Amino acid sequence: MTTNRTVRRRIVLFGLLVWAGLIVIVLRLADLMLVQGDWLLARAEALWTRDVPFEAPRGRILDRNGVVLVDNESAPSVLAVPAQIEDVADSAERLAQALGMSAEKLVPLMSKRQLIVRIAPEGRRLDLDKAEAVRRLNLPGIYVAEDYRRVYPYGTLAAHVLGFTGVDNQGLTGLELVYDDVLSGRRGAIAFYADARGQRMPGQPTRYIPPQGGADLVTTLDVGVQQILEREMEDAWQTYAPKSIVGLVVDPKNGDVLAMASYPTFDPADYRAYPAEVYNRNQPIWRMYEPGSTFKIITLAAALEEKKVDLDREHFYDPGYIMVSGARIRCWKAGGHGDQTFLQVVENSCNPGFVELGLRLGTETLMKYVRDFGFGEKTGIDLRGEAKGLLFSEARMGPVELATTAFGQGVSVTPIQQAMAVSAAVNGGTLYRPHIARAIVDAKTKAVLQATEPEVKRQVVSEATSKEVRRALESVVANGTGSRAYIDGYRVGGKTGTAQKVGPDGRYLTNEYIVSFIGFAPADDPEIVVYIAVDHPQGIQFGGVVAAPIVGRVIDDTLHYLGVPPRSGGIKKSKYIYPEMPPMEVPNLIGMRVADIRRSFYTLPLEVEGQGDVVVDQAPAPGTKLPQGSKVRIYLGKASP
């Protein structure tokens, strides 16, 4: 039997349950509205919102003086939102006429079941007239989005260093790749509300989200110095028709790269028109080769620092060769230089004299300096694709390997390693890390966001040693093989290099050389170091004849451009310099093996005929006087029993 008391109890219980439910609902509503409201609204807007993206302008790339090397220009792109297109066939026909493409290609693009479709490539980065023609069509579902293309006011200048961007405005090579995060901005958009089918919701506002441009990159490059360097490289390219040319200008006092170039070059605005091996290989940091006699600067600095030589008082007699563990290592000058001071050894680039310095130092000490000067490791320059070179393993170095290393044969280096090592040898002994980025700057406010400070890697030799190296190398230009780099009124130091190329099989190539010269000025207080290497120039192949004049002109014009005043007190130009390389005396090769000839006479151009183990005859005959660079034909046969 149900009593009144029971009824009242049930009513109270029901009321409590109702109140509890209301409290739960209120709390849940409060949570949804007050705690999760913003998050839920953002989720809802994300589901409803559709964006037509606007590319952000990339930051510009500038030279050290603020000259624009890479800029942007407006190049709008066409996007389609298929769900909003009312008549695909008609829209495709009208849009095709504006873009200069076939409607048949547009129909499948505009019919895709995708939110947004790019009309590519015909609709990417249009000129302004075409973009305006598309806008005037006012087609539903067709949008013209802001986009940009990179422009290069100086064309191919510094192309390998600057690099280029891809179709999505991302950096692919050079500084564009290394500093892509800095240069890339943040996309903007036109945002609108759409339903699940992608159709715009009527009566809903359109929102513009402005793009945020990237920061500007200020480099250490100087457009004037770069133009001087590339002008001379272009002239050499036309004159000597080589396989390639490498050029560098650096500030030895801080590691700034003032100019860097590779030939053949390319146009970064149209890089697809060139082979990948041209635009992908920045040779000053990528290329490895035997340096030849420019490497003798390292041996010289090491010998001076270790007090193994007195350049003025000690003499060395060069008969034209030196014997090391049974191997005859020849001088480039047939018959040798005779009696000479060690300063003249440097002036004459005498191989036997440098072998003597290497032997005095010993393997452990010489290789210590080679590594301390930065060889065998990457310099750390802020570019991708740097090689570290190749050195002999000290455990496997015998006397012959020590001897050849002392004059730059058997080791492989990169041009940037050469430039930085010589900079250390002449700047007081300090090895710097090279760099190209000087500062990152806010594009609008011009505030410096990040600056690059000179980075010292190590002290290699003393100021006293560096001063002696500068004196010796100035004497090379005034009195020796570097005379073609001499500049009247300025003090120039430098060193020639002529290195036989090594083929893919590890053997030296016949009559193929990389000729080079590295110079610096003013010799008493260097402001610039200039390096030029020419791969297989047609005609005579000697660094002092081909590369030294190029470096001399670059130094002369660059010093004037930078406003460096002339210097007095330098070494006067000798009455006898090397207007042409002296004639060579053809050595007796009969009975020798080809491998031994190429090791002992590494600058001798050979033509090989016949098959066999040894040379059985030669032309011209031994003792014949010929101009340097002339070929000697050898005939191979079997060795006599």
matplotlib code that plots the C-alpha trace (Angstrom):
import matplotlib.pyplot as plt

x = [0.0, 1.4, 1.2, 1.5, 4.9, 6.1, 4.8, 6.5, 9.8, 9.6, 8.8, 11.8, 14.1, 12.9, 13.4, 16.9, 17.6, 16.3, 18.4, 21.4, 20.8, 20.3, 23.6, 25.4, 24.0, 24.9, 28.4, 28.8, 27.5, 29.8, 32.7, 31.8, 31.2, 33.7, 36.5, 36.4, 34.5, 37.5, 38.9, 35.6, 35.0, 38.5, 37.7, 34.4, 36.0, 38.7, 36.1, 34.2, 37.1, 38.7, 41.9, 43.1, 46.8, 49.0, 52.7, 54.9, 57.7, 61.1, 63.7, 66.1, 69.8, 72.1, 75.8, 77.9, 77.0, 73.3, 73.2, 70.3, 71.6, 68.3, 64.9, 61.2, 58.6, 54.9, 53.9, 50.3, 49.1, 45.7, 43.9, 40.6, 38.1, 36.2, 33.2, 32.5, 32.7, 29.2, 29.9, 33.2, 33.2, 32.4, 34.8, 37.6, 37.1, 37.2, 40.1, 42.1, 41.8, 43.2, 46.1, 46.9, 46.4, 44.0, 40.6, 40.9, 43.8, 41.8, 38.6, 40.1, 41.9, 38.8, 36.8, 39.0, 37.5, 40.0, 39.5, 42.0, 43.7, 46.7, 46.5, 50.1, 52.4, 50.5, 48.8, 51.9, 53.6, 51.9, 52.9, 50.6, 48.7, 47.6, 46.7, 44.5, 42.8, 41.9, 40.6, 38.3, 36.7, 35.3, 34.7, 33.1, 35.7, 38.7, 41.0, 44.1, 46.5, 49.5, 52.8, 56.3, 59.2, 62.9, 64.7, 68.4, 69.4, 72.9, 72.0, 74.5, 76.7, 77.6, 75.0, 76.5, 76.8, 73.3, 71.5, 67.9, 64.4, 62.0, 58.4, 57.1, 59.5, 61.7, 65.5, 67.2, 70.9, 73.4, 72.4, 68.7, 69.0, 71.3, 69.2, 65.8, 64.3, 65.5, 64.4, 61.1, 58.2, 54.8, 52.0, 48.9, 45.4, 41.9, 39.7, 36.0, 33.4, 32.3, 30.0, 31.0, 30.9, 33.2, 30.6, 30.7, 28.3, 26.1, 26.2, 29.5, 32.4, 35.7, 38.8, 42.2, 45.3, 48.3, 51.5, 54.6, 57.7, 61.1, 64.1, 66.8, 70.2, 73.2, 76.3, 80.0, 80.0, 80.9, 79.2, 82.1, 84.7, 82.5, 82.2, 86.0, 86.6, 84.0, 85.1, 88.6, 87.3, 85.1, 88.0, 90.1, 87.2, 87.2, 91.0, 92.0, 88.8, 89.5, 87.3, 86.5, 87.8, 87.6, 87.9, 88.0, 88.6, 88.7, 89.6, 92.4, 91.8, 88.4, 87.3, 84.9, 84.4, 84.3, 83.8, 83.4, 82.7, 82.8, 82.9, 80.9, 78.2, 74.4, 71.4, 69.6, 66.4, 66.4, 68.5, 66.6, 68.2, 71.6, 73.1, 72.7, 76.5, 76.8, 74.3, 74.8, 78.5, 80.0, 83.6, 85.4, 84.0, 83.3, 86.2, 89.2, 92.5, 96.2, 97.3, 100.8, 103.2, 100.8, 100.9, 104.6, 103.5, 102.5, 105.9, 107.6, 105.6, 106.2, 110.0, 110.2, 108.1, 110.2, 113.5, 114.5, 115.8, 117.4, 116.1, 119.0, 122.0, 121.5, 122.2, 120.8, 122.3, 119.8, 121.2, 117.7, 116.6, 116.9, 117.1, 114.7, 114.7, 115.8, 113.3, 114.5, 112.3, 112.9, 112.7, 110.5, 113.6, 115.7, 119.3, 118.1, 118.8, 122.3, 123.5, 120.8, 119.7, 116.5, 114.8, 115.7, 114.4, 111.0, 111.3, 112.2, 109.6, 112.3, 110.9, 114.1, 114.6, 111.1, 111.7, 114.7, 112.5, 110.0, 112.7, 114.1, 110.6, 109.8, 106.4, 104.9, 105.8, 104.9, 101.6, 100.8, 101.1, 99.2, 96.3, 96.7, 96.3, 93.0, 93.6, 91.9, 88.8, 86.0, 86.4, 82.9, 81.8, 78.1, 77.3, 76.3, 78.4, 81.8, 84.5, 87.3, 90.1, 92.4, 95.7, 98.1, 97.7, 100.7, 101.1, 101.5, 103.8, 107.3, 110.1, 108.8, 105.2, 106.7, 108.8, 105.9, 103.6, 106.2, 105.7, 101.9, 101.7, 99.7, 97.4, 94.0, 92.6, 89.7, 90.1, 88.5, 91.0, 93.8, 92.5, 92.0, 95.3, 97.3, 95.3, 96.5, 100.1, 100.1, 97.8, 99.9, 99.2, 95.5, 93.2, 89.6, 86.5, 85.2, 81.7, 79.3, 76.4, 77.2, 73.9, 70.2, 68.1, 64.4, 63.1, 60.8, 62.6, 66.1, 67.0, 69.8, 68.4, 71.6, 75.2, 78.1, 81.3, 84.7, 85.5, 89.1, 89.8, 93.4, 96.7, 99.0, 102.2, 103.7, 103.5, 107.3, 106.9, 104.0, 106.1, 108.9, 106.4, 105.0, 108.5, 109.4, 106.2, 106.6, 110.0, 108.4, 106.3, 109.2, 112.0, 110.5, 107.9, 105.0, 106.3, 103.3, 101.2, 103.5, 101.7, 103.7, 102.9, 101.4, 103.2, 102.0, 103.0, 102.0, 102.8, 102.2, 100.9, 101.0, 99.5, 99.0, 95.5, 94.6, 92.2, 89.3, 91.6, 94.1, 96.7, 98.0, 96.5, 98.8, 99.1, 96.2, 97.0, 95.3, 97.2, 96.8, 98.0, 97.3, 98.2, 97.7, 98.2, 99.4, 102.2, 103.1, 99.5, 97.3, 93.7, 92.8, 93.8, 92.9, 93.0, 92.5, 92.7, 92.2, 91.5, 93.3, 93.8, 94.5, 98.0, 100.8, 99.9, 101.8, 100.4, 102.9, 101.8, 98.1, 96.8, 99.3, 98.3, 94.6, 95.2, 97.4, 94.5, 92.0, 94.2, 95.0, 91.4, 90.1, 92.6, 91.6, 87.9, 88.3, 90.3, 93.5, 96.4, 99.6, 102.5, 106.1, 109.1, 108.3, 110.8, 111.7, 111.0, 114.0, 115.7, 115.5, 112.1, 110.4, 108.7, 108.3, 109.1, 112.7, 113.1, 113.3, 115.9, 114.3, 115.3, 116.5, 113.4, 114.7, 114.5, 112.0, 108.5, 105.6, 104.5, 108.1, 108.2, 104.9, 106.1, 109.5, 108.6, 105.1, 104.9, 106.2, 103.4, 103.7, 102.3, 102.5, 102.6, 103.0, 102.5, 105.0, 106.7, 109.4, 110.3, 112.4, 112.6, 111.6, 111.2, 112.8, 116.1, 117.4, 119.1, 116.9, 115.9, 112.1, 109.6, 108.0, 104.8, 106.0, 105.0, 107.5, 106.5, 107.6, 107.5, 106.8, 108.2, 109.4, 112.3, 115.5, 116.2]
y = [0.0, 3.4, 5.9, 9.7, 9.5, 7.2, 9.6, 12.6, 10.7, 9.8, 13.4, 14.7, 12.1, 12.9, 16.6, 15.9, 14.0, 16.8, 19.3, 17.1, 16.8, 20.5, 21.1, 18.7, 20.4, 23.8, 22.7, 21.1, 24.2, 26.3, 24.1, 24.2, 28.0, 29.3, 26.7, 25.0, 27.8, 29.3, 25.9, 24.6, 27.8, 27.5, 23.9, 24.9, 27.7, 25.4, 23.1, 25.9, 28.0, 27.7, 29.6, 30.9, 31.2, 34.2, 33.6, 35.8, 37.7, 36.1, 38.3, 40.0, 39.1, 42.1, 42.7, 44.2, 47.8, 47.2, 46.6, 44.2, 41.0, 39.0, 40.6, 39.7, 40.8, 40.2, 37.2, 36.1, 32.5, 31.0, 28.7, 26.8, 25.7, 23.0, 22.9, 26.6, 26.3, 26.6, 25.6, 23.7, 23.6, 27.3, 28.3, 26.2, 27.6, 31.2, 30.7, 28.8, 31.8, 34.1, 31.8, 30.7, 27.0, 24.3, 24.0, 20.2, 20.3, 22.6, 20.5, 17.6, 20.0, 22.0, 18.8, 17.3, 16.4, 18.6, 21.7, 23.9, 23.0, 25.0, 25.6, 24.7, 25.4, 27.8, 29.5, 29.8, 33.2, 35.1, 38.5, 41.2, 41.6, 38.0, 38.1, 41.1, 39.3, 36.4, 38.7, 40.5, 37.1, 37.1, 33.3, 31.7, 29.3, 30.9, 33.0, 35.0, 34.6, 36.8, 35.1, 36.2, 35.2, 35.8, 38.4, 38.9, 42.5, 41.4, 38.3, 35.5, 37.4, 35.2, 32.6, 29.6, 31.5, 33.1, 29.9, 29.7, 28.7, 26.1, 26.3, 26.6, 29.4, 27.2, 27.5, 24.8, 25.8, 28.3, 30.9, 30.5, 26.9, 27.5, 30.5, 29.3, 29.6, 33.2, 34.2, 32.4, 34.4, 33.3, 32.8, 35.0, 34.1, 35.2, 33.1, 32.4, 30.1, 27.1, 24.1, 20.5, 20.5, 23.5, 26.0, 29.5, 30.2, 33.1, 36.2, 35.3, 37.8, 37.3, 37.7, 38.9, 37.5, 39.5, 37.5, 38.2, 38.7, 37.0, 38.8, 40.2, 38.6, 40.9, 39.1, 39.7, 39.9, 43.1, 43.5, 45.7, 43.1, 40.3, 42.1, 42.6, 38.9, 37.6, 40.1, 38.6, 35.1, 35.6, 37.0, 34.0, 31.7, 33.2, 33.4, 29.9, 27.8, 25.8, 23.1, 25.3, 28.3, 29.0, 32.4, 33.7, 37.0, 37.0, 39.4, 37.7, 39.7, 38.2, 35.5, 37.6, 36.3, 39.3, 37.4, 33.8, 32.5, 29.3, 29.0, 27.7, 29.7, 29.8, 32.1, 31.4, 32.8, 30.0, 27.3, 24.5, 25.5, 24.4, 20.9, 19.9, 19.5, 23.3, 24.7, 22.1, 22.4, 25.5, 24.7, 26.9, 24.7, 21.5, 20.9, 18.9, 18.7, 18.6, 22.2, 22.1, 24.8, 27.1, 24.5, 25.3, 28.3, 25.9, 24.1, 27.5, 28.7, 25.5, 25.5, 29.1, 28.6, 25.6, 27.5, 24.9, 27.4, 30.8, 32.2, 34.6, 32.9, 29.3, 28.0, 25.0, 23.5, 22.3, 20.1, 19.7, 16.8, 15.4, 11.7, 10.4, 6.7, 5.8, 8.1, 11.0, 14.0, 16.6, 20.4, 22.0, 23.6, 21.1, 21.3, 22.9, 26.3, 25.6, 27.3, 29.6, 30.9, 29.5, 32.8, 32.1, 28.6, 30.2, 32.7, 30.0, 27.5, 24.9, 21.5, 19.9, 22.9, 22.4, 18.7, 19.5, 21.7, 18.8, 16.4, 18.8, 19.0, 15.3, 13.7, 14.3, 18.0, 18.8, 17.1, 18.8, 22.2, 20.9, 20.1, 23.2, 25.3, 23.7, 21.0, 17.6, 19.2, 21.4, 25.1, 25.4, 28.0, 28.7, 26.9, 23.3, 20.8, 21.6, 18.9, 18.3, 17.3, 14.3, 13.9, 11.0, 8.8, 9.6, 5.9, 5.2, 8.1, 7.2, 9.6, 9.9, 10.8, 13.3, 14.8, 15.2, 16.6, 19.3, 20.7, 20.0, 16.7, 13.7, 15.7, 17.1, 20.4, 22.7, 26.3, 27.7, 25.7, 27.2, 30.8, 30.5, 28.7, 31.4, 34.1, 32.6, 32.4, 36.2, 37.8, 37.2, 33.5, 33.4, 30.8, 32.1, 30.3, 31.8, 33.1, 34.8, 35.8, 39.1, 39.9, 39.1, 42.2, 42.9, 43.9, 46.6, 48.2, 47.4, 46.3, 43.8, 40.5, 38.6, 39.5, 37.3, 37.9, 36.8, 33.3, 32.4, 28.7, 28.7, 30.5, 28.5, 30.5, 33.6, 37.1, 37.0, 33.9, 35.5, 38.5, 36.4, 34.5, 37.9, 39.0, 35.8, 35.8, 39.5, 38.5, 35.8, 38.5, 41.0, 38.6, 35.2, 33.0, 35.3, 38.3, 38.7, 39.6, 42.6, 45.9, 49.1, 51.2, 48.4, 45.7, 42.3, 38.8, 35.5, 32.0, 30.1, 26.6, 24.1, 20.7, 17.7, 16.4, 13.0, 10.9, 8.7, 5.7, 7.5, 8.0, 11.4, 12.6, 13.3, 17.1, 18.1, 20.6, 22.9, 26.1, 28.6, 31.6, 32.9, 36.5, 39.1, 42.8, 45.1, 42.7, 44.5, 44.6, 42.4, 43.6, 40.9, 37.4, 36.5, 32.9, 31.8, 28.2, 27.4, 23.8, 22.7, 26.0, 25.6, 26.4, 26.8, 25.5, 27.3, 29.2, 32.0, 32.6, 32.0, 32.6, 35.2, 38.0, 37.4, 37.7, 40.8, 42.6, 41.5, 42.8, 46.1, 46.9, 45.7, 47.8, 50.9, 50.1, 49.7, 52.9, 51.2, 53.7, 52.6, 51.5, 52.5, 50.5, 47.3, 45.1, 46.6, 44.6, 42.6, 43.4, 39.7, 38.2, 35.5, 37.2, 33.7, 30.4, 29.5, 26.7, 23.1, 20.5, 17.3, 14.6, 11.1, 8.9, 5.7, 2.7, 4.3, 3.2, 5.6, 5.7, 6.7, 9.4, 10.9, 10.9, 12.3, 14.7, 15.6, 18.8, 17.1, 16.7, 13.2, 11.5, 7.8, 5.4, 1.6, -1.0, -2.4, -1.9, 0.7, 3.5, 2.2, 5.5, 9.1, 12.3, 14.8, 13.3, 13.8, 17.2, 19.0, 22.5, 23.2, 25.8, 25.0, 23.0, 21.3, 17.6, 14.8, 11.6, 8.3, 4.8, 1.8, -1.6, -4.6, -4.3, -5.9, -9.2]
z = [0.0, -1.0, 1.7, 1.5, 3.1, 0.3, -2.3, -0.8, -0.5, -4.2, -5.2, -3.2, -4.7, -8.2, -7.5, -6.3, -9.5, -11.6, -9.8, -10.1, -13.8, -14.2, -12.3, -14.5, -17.6, -16.3, -15.4, -18.8, -20.6, -18.5, -19.4, -23.1, -23.1, -20.7, -20.6, -24.0, -25.9, -27.7, -28.6, -29.9, -31.9, -33.4, -34.3, -35.9, -37.8, -39.0, -40.4, -42.1, -43.2, -46.6, -47.4, -50.8, -50.0, -50.7, -50.9, -48.7, -50.4, -49.6, -48.0, -50.4, -50.6, -50.5, -50.9, -48.0, -49.1, -49.4, -53.1, -54.0, -55.5, -55.4, -55.2, -55.8, -58.3, -58.2, -60.2, -59.3, -59.7, -60.5, -58.1, -58.5, -55.9, -57.9, -55.6, -56.3, -60.1, -61.6, -65.2, -65.6, -69.4, -69.9, -67.1, -68.6, -72.1, -70.9, -68.5, -71.2, -73.6, -70.8, -70.0, -73.5, -72.9, -74.0, -72.3, -72.5, -70.0, -67.7, -67.5, -65.5, -63.2, -62.5, -61.9, -59.2, -55.9, -54.0, -51.9, -53.9, -57.2, -58.6, -62.3, -63.2, -64.9, -67.1, -64.2, -62.0, -61.7, -64.4, -65.7, -64.5, -67.7, -67.7, -64.1, -64.6, -67.6, -65.3, -62.6, -65.2, -66.0, -62.5, -62.7, -59.6, -58.0, -59.8, -57.7, -58.5, -55.5, -54.9, -55.6, -56.4, -58.6, -57.8, -59.9, -60.3, -61.2, -62.1, -64.1, -63.7, -61.2, -58.3, -59.4, -57.6, -54.4, -54.5, -55.7, -56.8, -55.7, -56.8, -58.0, -54.5, -53.7, -51.6, -51.6, -53.6, -53.8, -52.6, -50.0, -50.9, -49.5, -46.5, -45.3, -46.5, -43.0, -42.7, -46.2, -46.2, -44.9, -43.6, -46.1, -46.0, -47.3, -48.1, -45.7, -46.3, -44.7, -46.8, -46.2, -46.3, -50.1, -50.3, -51.4, -49.9, -47.1, -48.1, -46.0, -44.3, -44.4, -46.2, -44.0, -45.3, -43.5, -44.7, -45.5, -43.5, -45.6, -44.9, -43.4, -45.6, -45.8, -46.0, -47.4, -47.3, -51.1, -52.8, -56.1, -57.5, -56.5, -57.9, -61.2, -61.4, -60.7, -63.2, -65.9, -65.8, -65.6, -68.6, -70.5, -69.6, -70.6, -74.0, -74.4, -73.2, -73.7, -70.5, -69.0, -66.0, -64.0, -60.2, -58.6, -55.1, -53.3, -49.5, -46.8, -44.9, -41.7, -40.9, -43.3, -45.3, -48.9, -51.1, -54.3, -55.4, -58.9, -61.0, -64.8, -66.6, -64.9, -65.4, -65.1, -61.8, -63.2, -65.8, -64.2, -66.0, -69.3, -68.0, -67.1, -63.5, -63.1, -63.9, -61.5, -58.7, -58.4, -56.6, -57.5, -55.1, -52.2, -54.0, -56.4, -55.2, -57.0, -56.4, -55.7, -57.1, -56.2, -54.4, -51.6, -51.2, -49.1, -46.4, -46.4, -46.4, -43.4, -41.5, -42.1, -41.0, -37.9, -36.9, -37.7, -40.2, -42.8, -43.2, -46.5, -47.0, -45.6, -46.5, -50.0, -51.9, -55.0, -57.6, -60.4, -61.8, -59.5, -56.0, -55.1, -52.4, -51.5, -55.0, -56.8, -58.9, -58.3, -61.0, -61.0, -63.6, -65.1, -67.0, -65.7, -62.5, -61.0, -59.7, -56.6, -55.0, -51.6, -50.2, -50.9, -54.6, -54.1, -53.3, -56.1, -58.6, -57.3, -57.2, -56.4, -55.1, -52.7, -51.2, -51.0, -48.9, -46.6, -46.3, -45.4, -42.7, -41.2, -41.3, -41.8, -38.4, -38.3, -41.9, -41.6, -38.3, -40.1, -43.1, -40.8, -38.7, -41.9, -42.4, -45.0, -44.6, -43.0, -44.2, -43.6, -42.3, -44.8, -44.8, -48.1, -48.9, -50.7, -49.3, -49.7, -47.2, -49.5, -49.3, -47.5, -47.2, -44.2, -42.0, -41.2, -44.9, -45.8, -46.8, -47.8, -51.4, -50.2, -47.8, -50.6, -53.0, -50.3, -49.7, -53.2, -53.5, -55.3, -54.0, -51.8, -52.9, -51.6, -52.3, -53.5, -50.4, -48.3, -50.3, -49.9, -46.2, -45.6, -47.5, -45.7, -42.4, -43.7, -44.5, -42.0, -39.0, -38.6, -37.8, -39.5, -39.8, -40.8, -44.1, -44.2, -46.6, -44.4, -42.7, -41.1, -41.0, -41.1, -40.6, -44.1, -42.8, -39.8, -41.0, -37.5, -37.3, -36.0, -36.1, -37.1, -38.0, -36.1, -37.4, -36.1, -35.3, -35.7, -34.4, -34.5, -36.8, -37.0, -35.4, -36.7, -37.3, -39.5, -41.3, -42.0, -43.5, -45.7, -47.0, -47.8, -49.6, -51.7, -52.6, -53.9, -56.0, -57.8, -58.0, -58.9, -59.8, -61.4, -60.3, -62.1, -64.4, -61.3, -60.5, -60.1, -60.3, -57.2, -55.2, -53.2, -54.4, -53.1, -54.5, -55.7, -59.0, -59.3, -62.2, -61.2, -63.4, -63.2, -61.9, -63.9, -62.6, -62.5, -60.2, -62.9, -64.1, -67.3, -70.2, -70.9, -68.7, -65.9, -63.5, -63.5, -60.7, -58.9, -55.4, -54.7, -51.9, -51.5, -50.1, -49.3, -46.0, -44.7, -46.9, -47.5, -50.1, -51.1, -54.7, -56.0, -59.6, -60.9, -64.6, -65.6, -68.8, -70.7, -74.4, -75.3, -72.8, -69.4, -66.7, -63.7, -64.1, -67.7, -67.5, -64.0, -62.6, -65.0, -64.2, -60.5, -61.1, -62.9, -60.2, -57.5, -59.3, -60.0, -56.6, -54.6, -56.6, -56.2, -52.4, -52.2, -50.9, -51.4, -53.2, -51.0, -51.1, -49.8, -51.7, -53.5, -56.8, -60.0, -61.1, -64.4, -65.2, -64.7, -66.6, -69.6, -71.0, -69.4, -70.2, -72.7, -71.4, -72.2, -73.2, -70.6, -71.6, -71.1, -72.8, -70.5, -68.1, -67.3, -68.0, -64.4, -63.3, -66.0, -64.8, -61.2, -61.9, -64.8, -63.7, -65.8, -69.0, -71.7, -73.2, -76.3, -75.9, -78.8, -78.9, -76.2, -73.8, -70.4, -71.1, -73.4, -76.3, -78.2, -78.0, -80.1, -79.9, -78.8, -75.3, -74.8, -77.4, -76.3, -76.6, -75.4, -72.1, -72.6, -75.8, -76.2, -76.1, -78.0, -76.4, -78.0, -75.8, -76.2, -74.2, -71.8, -72.9, -71.2]

ax = plt.figure().add_subplot(projection="3d")
ax.plot(x, y, z, "-o")
ax.set_aspect("equal")
plt.show()
